[in-house]
Amino acid sequence: MSDYYVNYAAVAVLAAVILLFGLGTFAGWALLRPKRWNKEKNAIYECGIDAVGEQWKQPNVRYYIFAFLFVVFDVEALFLFPWAVTYQKLGLYAVVEMIVFIAILFFGLAYAWGRRVLDWV
């Protein structure tokens, strides 16, 4: 058997192990889980307070926008770290590009602030 096929055999063995582990986990869960269901176990539980009524209320869209802004600025921080480590090697062009990048994000933040997206009330 050539080395070419040995590499594929290693991948196939790893895939089989992963598949068996996944199926074994589900089988073990099905065998070991408790099977006695009652009304108390199926009740809705949220923050230690019993649910009142059957109505489902959709969260305010501001929470999603706030979370989206957090992700945007978190990714911005990820872009800033490599640049900060190597900015001396990159030259003036990279510094100007990073200033433009931060300015675009600042204008986005200013727009969100102006639209009162960051207010919780």
Stockholm file with secondary structure:
# STOCKHOLM 1.0

chainA/1-121         MSDYYVNYAAVAVLAAVILLFGLGTFAGWALLRPKRWNKEKNAIYECGIDAVGEQWKQPNVRYYIFAFLFVVFDVEALFLFPWAVTYQKLGLYAVVEMIVFIAILFFGLAYAWGRRVLDWV
#=GR chainA/1-121 SS CCHHHHHHHHHHHHHHHHHHHHHHHHHHHHHHSCCCCCTTTTSCEETTEECCSSCCCCCCHHHHHHHHHHHHHHHHHHHHHHHHHHHHHHCHHHHHHHHHHHHHHHHHHHHHHHTTTTCCC
#=GC SS_cons         CCHHHHHHHHHHHHHHHHHHHHHHHHHHHHHHSCCCCCTTTTSCEETTEECCSSCCCCCCHHHHHHHHHHHHHHHHHHHHHHHHHHHHHHCHHHHHHHHHHHHHHHHHHHHHHHTTTTCCC
//
